[in-house]
Amino acid sequence: MKFKRISSEPFIAKAPGTFYSRLVANPDVLEFKGSLYFFFRGQGDEGHDQIGLWKQSLTLANGVDWDKSNSEPIVKVSKDPSDYDSDHILDPAAIVLEDSIYLYYTAKEVNEQGSYAIGLSISVDGNTFEKHQQGPILRNAIAPEVVFHEGLIYLFFQRHNKENDSWELFLRTSKNGIDFDLDSEQMVFKPSQVPGEIDSQSTATFRIFQSGDYYYMAYGACQKYLDYPENFGLTRSQDLINWERSLSGPIFTRGNSGDWDEAAIWYPTIHKIGDTYFMWYEGAGTGNGLVDDVSIEASRLAREVNYGGYLESNFSQVGLATLNESEFSWQ
């Protein structure tokens, strides 16, 4: 089972004069009040990550065409450098709860280097988002994903295993989407640690979708580094706690040398429209081809060195790949 790119170009490219002039990344999709919502992270010339939003009516949704009239971020960094989300707001993960959108995100503070937390912004009308005033939902955690299951909100997040230099996936549950009980915390997924496997070193940026009796989780699979995935793996569960890895290999692989997504890929966000599974994803690379010595060296750096040339010659943008329903299988 392999997703196929719909184009050799990014689906959303970084664009001068926008809040995503330096990079665009971290897609997430959600159905809400008759529309399909497309959240993403952008970074502009000011150097702060913020969250943007495009929409499309469900009757017109085709995965490709969106209303892009909302040109400003819908969740912005705080202007107070002491606030927990004053430097970056990224990794959007949205859910519908009590007829509102609960939008979780990773937050970083200007004054605290290396300090990350998970924040929350809520929208009743789907247009205006208000930050939860009591501060972060969870500290020492990044990259949220959220699912509503059997009356509970399941919040997944990553934590760093320093001993193995790997990301592991943890889970907490809540009844109200705000208070996530420490007693419910458990680690539910981690790298295989098997040499030769696609996720032998680390696992990162998980996205979950439901099909039939199973929840499926696609994720970035790293063989060498903490957070520089070459492939997307797939796992499934019926209870969101016990996960079974697919044995059929990656569902998607980074691009070839010189491609815009040649370096690494993250956030495989999968949503079914009609008889097609759409997968929006973040990819990084040079996109310059291999036309001269400079582009060849930049491509080598991007592919062989952890974050090699990132934000200089190697940039994150968003891609799109698809899979027909008839090709969806599990092994």
C-alpha positions as CSV (number, residue, x, y, z in Angstrom):
1,M,0.0,0.0,0.0
2,K,1.7,3.1,-1.2
3,F,0.5,6.7,-1.4
4,K,1.4,8.5,-4.7
5,R,2.3,12.2,-5.1
6,I,-0.2,14.1,-7.2
7,S,2.5,16.5,-8.4
8,S,6.3,16.9,-8.4
9,E,5.7,20.4,-6.8
10,P,4.7,21.3,-3.3
11,F,0.9,21.5,-2.6
12,I,1.6,24.6,-0.5
13,A,4.9,26.3,-1.2
14,K,6.5,29.0,1.0
15,A,5.5,32.4,-0.4
16,P,7.1,35.8,-0.1
17,G,4.9,38.4,1.6
18,T,2.9,35.8,3.6
19,F,3.1,34.5,7.2
20,Y,4.6,31.4,5.6
21,S,7.4,33.1,3.6
22,R,10.2,31.0,5.2
23,L,8.4,27.6,5.6
24,V,5.0,25.9,5.6
25,A,4.4,22.7,7.5
26,N,2.3,20.6,9.9
27,P,-1.0,20.0,8.1
28,D,-4.2,18.9,10.0
29,V,-7.7,18.5,8.7
30,L,-11.1,18.6,10.4
31,E,-14.8,18.5,9.4
32,F,-16.9,21.2,11.2
33,K,-20.3,22.6,10.5
34,G,-20.5,21.6,6.9
35,S,-16.9,22.6,6.0
36,L,-13.5,20.9,5.8
37,Y,-10.9,22.8,7.7
38,F,-7.2,22.7,6.8
39,F,-4.8,23.9,9.5
40,F,-1.1,24.4,8.9
41,R,2.0,26.0,10.4
42,G,3.7,28.9,8.8
43,Q,6.8,30.9,9.6
44,G,7.3,34.4,8.1
45,D,10.3,36.7,8.0
46,E,9.9,37.6,11.7
47,G,11.0,34.0,12.5
48,H,7.9,32.9,14.6
49,D,5.8,29.8,13.8
50,Q,2.1,30.5,13.8
51,I,-1.1,28.6,12.7
52,G,-3.1,29.3,9.6
53,L,-6.4,28.0,8.3
54,W,-8.0,27.4,4.9
55,K,-11.6,26.0,4.4
56,Q,-13.8,24.5,1.9
57,S,-17.5,23.5,1.9
58,L,-17.9,19.7,2.2
59,T,-20.0,19.8,-0.9
60,L,-17.1,21.2,-2.9
61,A,-14.2,19.6,-1.1
62,N,-11.9,17.7,-3.4
63,G,-8.7,17.8,-1.3
64,V,-7.0,20.3,-3.7
65,D,-9.1,23.5,-3.9
66,W,-9.5,25.7,-0.8
67,D,-10.7,29.1,0.2
68,K,-7.5,30.9,0.9
69,S,-9.0,34.3,1.7
70,N,-7.9,34.0,5.4
71,S,-4.4,35.4,4.9
72,E,-3.4,35.9,8.5
73,P,-2.7,33.4,11.3
74,I,-5.7,32.3,13.4
75,V,-3.5,31.5,16.4
76,K,-0.6,33.9,16.9
77,V,2.4,34.0,19.2
78,S,2.0,36.1,22.4
79,K,3.7,39.5,22.4
80,D,4.8,38.9,26.0
81,P,8.2,37.2,25.9
82,S,7.5,35.5,29.3
83,D,4.4,33.7,28.0
84,Y,4.7,30.0,27.2
85,D,3.8,30.5,23.5
86,S,5.7,33.7,22.8
87,D,8.3,32.2,20.4
88,H,6.5,29.5,18.3
89,I,3.1,28.0,17.9
90,L,3.1,24.9,15.7
91,D,1.8,21.3,15.3
92,P,-1.9,22.0,15.2
93,A,-4.3,19.1,16.2
94,A,-8.0,19.8,16.1
95,I,-11.1,18.1,17.4
96,V,-14.8,19.0,17.6
97,L,-16.0,19.0,21.2
98,E,-19.3,20.5,22.5
99,D,-20.0,22.1,19.1
100,S,-16.7,23.9,19.2
101,I,-13.3,23.4,17.8
102,Y,-10.6,22.6,20.3
103,L,-7.2,23.3,18.6
104,Y,-4.2,21.9,20.5
105,Y,-0.7,23.0,19.5
106,T,3.0,22.9,20.5
107,A,4.2,26.1,22.1
108,K,7.7,27.5,22.8
109,E,8.6,30.4,25.0
110,V,11.2,33.1,24.0
111,N,12.8,33.3,27.4
112,E,13.1,29.6,28.0
113,Q,15.3,27.9,25.5
114,G,14.3,24.2,25.1
115,S,11.1,24.6,27.0
116,Y,8.0,23.3,25.2
117,A,4.4,22.8,26.2
118,I,1.0,21.9,24.6
119,G,-1.5,24.8,24.4
120,L,-5.1,25.1,23.5
121,S,-7.2,27.5,21.5
122,I,-11.0,27.2,21.2
123,S,-13.4,28.4,18.5
124,V,-17.2,28.4,18.8
125,D,-17.9,29.8,15.3
126,G,-14.9,28.2,13.4
127,N,-13.4,31.6,12.6
128,T,-12.2,33.3,15.8
129,F,-9.9,31.3,18.1
130,E,-9.4,32.2,21.8
131,K,-6.5,30.8,23.8
132,H,-7.3,28.9,27.0
133,Q,-6.6,31.5,29.6
134,Q,-5.2,29.2,32.3
135,G,-2.0,28.6,30.3
136,P,-0.7,25.3,28.8
137,I,-2.6,22.1,28.9
138,L,0.5,20.0,29.4
139,R,4.2,20.8,29.9
140,N,7.2,18.8,28.8
141,A,5.4,17.5,25.7
142,I,5.2,18.3,22.0
143,A,3.4,17.3,18.8
144,P,-0.1,16.7,19.9
145,E,-2.7,14.5,18.2
146,V,-6.2,14.2,19.5
147,V,-9.1,11.7,19.2
148,F,-12.6,11.5,20.7
149,H,-13.3,7.9,21.7
150,E,-16.1,6.4,23.9
151,G,-16.8,9.6,25.7
152,L,-13.1,10.6,26.4
153,I,-10.7,12.9,24.7
154,Y,-7.4,11.0,24.0
155,L,-4.5,13.4,23.8
156,F,-1.3,11.9,22.3
157,F,2.0,13.6,22.6
158,Q,5.7,13.0,22.2
159,R,8.4,12.9,24.8
160,H,12.2,12.6,24.4
161,N,13.9,9.4,25.6
162,K,17.3,10.9,26.2
163,E,18.9,7.5,26.8
164,N,18.0,6.2,23.3
165,D,17.8,9.7,21.7
166,S,14.3,8.8,20.4
167,W,10.8,10.2,20.4
168,E,8.2,8.0,22.2
169,L,4.4,8.4,22.0
170,F,2.4,9.0,25.2
171,L,-1.3,9.3,25.9
172,R,-3.5,11.1,28.5
173,T,-7.3,11.2,28.6
174,S,-9.8,13.8,29.6
175,K,-13.5,14.3,30.0
176,N,-13.5,18.0,29.2
177,G,-10.6,18.5,26.8
178,I,-8.8,20.7,29.3
179,D,-7.9,18.6,32.4
180,F,-5.8,15.6,31.3
181,D,-5.3,13.3,34.3
182,L,-1.7,12.4,35.2
183,D,-2.9,9.0,36.4
184,S,-4.1,8.2,32.9
185,E,-0.7,8.8,31.3
186,Q,1.0,5.9,29.6
187,M,3.5,5.3,26.8
188,V,1.8,3.6,23.9
189,F,4.2,3.5,21.0
190,K,8.0,3.7,20.5
191,P,10.7,2.9,18.0
192,S,11.1,-0.7,17.0
193,Q,14.9,-0.6,17.9
194,V,15.3,-3.4,15.3
195,P,18.2,-2.8,12.9
196,G,17.0,-2.4,9.4
197,E,13.5,-1.4,10.3
198,I,12.2,2.0,9.1
199,D,11.6,3.2,12.6
200,S,14.6,1.6,14.3
201,Q,15.9,4.9,15.8
202,S,12.9,7.1,16.4
203,T,9.2,7.8,15.7
204,A,7.7,11.2,15.2
205,T,4.7,13.4,14.2
206,F,1.8,11.0,14.5
207,R,-1.6,11.4,12.8
208,I,-4.6,9.2,13.4
209,F,-7.7,8.4,11.2
210,Q,-10.5,5.9,11.5
211,S,-11.5,3.3,8.9
212,G,-14.0,0.5,9.7
213,D,-13.3,-1.1,13.1
214,Y,-9.8,0.3,13.4
215,Y,-7.9,3.5,14.1
216,Y,-4.9,3.8,11.9
217,M,-1.9,5.9,12.8
218,A,0.6,7.1,10.3
219,Y,3.9,8.5,11.5
220,G,7.4,9.6,10.6
221,A,9.9,6.7,10.8
222,C,13.5,7.5,11.5
223,Q,16.4,5.0,11.0
224,K,19.3,7.3,11.9
225,Y,18.2,10.5,13.7
226,L,15.8,11.7,16.4
227,D,13.5,13.7,14.1
228,Y,14.5,13.5,10.4
229,P,12.2,10.8,9.0
230,E,12.8,9.2,5.6
231,N,9.6,7.2,5.6
232,F,6.0,7.0,6.9
233,G,5.0,3.9,8.8
234,L,1.5,2.7,9.6
235,T,0.1,1.0,12.7
236,R,-3.4,0.2,13.8
237,S,-5.5,-0.2,17.0
238,Q,-9.0,-0.8,18.2
239,D,-8.6,0.7,21.6
240,L,-6.0,3.5,20.9
241,I,-3.7,1.9,23.4
242,N,-2.4,-1.3,21.9
243,W,-0.9,-0.7,18.4
244,E,0.0,-3.3,15.7
245,R,2.6,-2.4,13.2
246,S,2.1,-3.0,9.5
247,L,4.5,-5.6,8.1
248,S,4.2,-4.4,4.5
249,G,6.8,-1.6,4.8
250,P,6.4,2.2,4.5
251,I,3.3,3.7,3.0
252,F,5.4,6.7,1.6
253,T,9.0,7.6,1.2
254,R,10.8,10.9,0.8
255,G,11.6,12.2,-2.6
256,N,14.7,11.7,-4.8
257,S,17.8,13.8,-4.7
258,G,17.1,17.4,-5.8
259,D,13.4,17.1,-5.2
260,W,11.6,19.6,-2.9
261,D,10.9,16.7,-0.4
262,E,14.2,14.9,-0.7
263,A,15.4,15.4,2.9
264,A,12.7,14.4,5.4
265,I,9.0,14.0,5.7
266,W,6.6,14.6,8.7
267,Y,3.0,14.8,9.7
268,P,1.1,12.3,7.3
269,T,-2.4,13.7,7.7
270,I,-4.9,11.3,6.0
271,H,-8.5,12.1,5.3
272,K,-11.0,10.3,3.0
273,I,-13.0,12.2,0.4
274,G,-15.3,10.1,-1.7
275,D,-13.3,7.0,-2.7
276,T,-9.9,8.6,-2.3
277,Y,-7.6,8.8,0.7
278,F,-5.8,12.2,0.7
279,M,-2.5,12.5,2.6
280,W,-1.2,16.0,3.1
281,Y,2.3,16.0,4.6
282,E,5.3,18.2,5.5
283,G,8.4,17.7,3.4
284,A,11.8,19.3,3.3
285,G,14.4,19.6,0.7
286,T,16.2,21.9,-1.7
287,G,14.0,21.5,-4.8
288,N,16.8,22.8,-7.0
289,G,17.4,19.6,-9.0
290,L,21.0,18.5,-9.6
291,V,22.0,21.1,-12.2
292,D,25.4,22.2,-10.9
293,D,28.0,21.6,-8.1
294,V,26.2,24.0,-5.7
295,S,22.8,22.3,-6.0
296,I,24.4,18.8,-5.8
297,E,26.2,19.7,-2.6
298,A,23.1,21.3,-1.1
299,S,21.1,18.1,-1.9
300,R,23.8,15.9,-0.4
301,L,23.8,18.0,2.8
302,A,20.0,17.9,3.1
303,R,19.8,14.1,2.6
304,E,22.8,13.0,4.6
305,V,23.2,15.5,7.4
306,N,20.6,15.9,10.2
307,Y,18.6,19.1,9.2
308,G,21.5,19.8,6.8
309,G,21.1,23.4,5.4
310,Y,17.7,23.8,7.0
311,L,16.2,27.3,6.5
312,E,19.2,28.2,4.3
313,S,19.0,25.8,1.3
314,N,16.6,23.2,2.7
315,F,13.0,24.3,3.5
316,S,9.8,22.7,4.7
317,Q,6.7,22.9,2.5
318,V,3.5,20.9,2.3
319,G,2.9,18.1,-0.2
320,L,-0.1,16.0,-1.2
321,A,-0.4,12.3,-2.1
322,T,-3.4,10.0,-2.6
323,L,-4.5,6.4,-2.4
324,N,-7.6,4.9,-4.0
325,E,-10.0,3.2,-1.6
326,S,-9.6,-0.1,-3.5
327,E,-5.8,0.0,-2.8
328,F,-6.2,0.4,1.0
329,S,-5.1,-2.9,2.6
330,W,-3.5,-4.1,5.8
331,Q,-0.7,-6.6,6.1
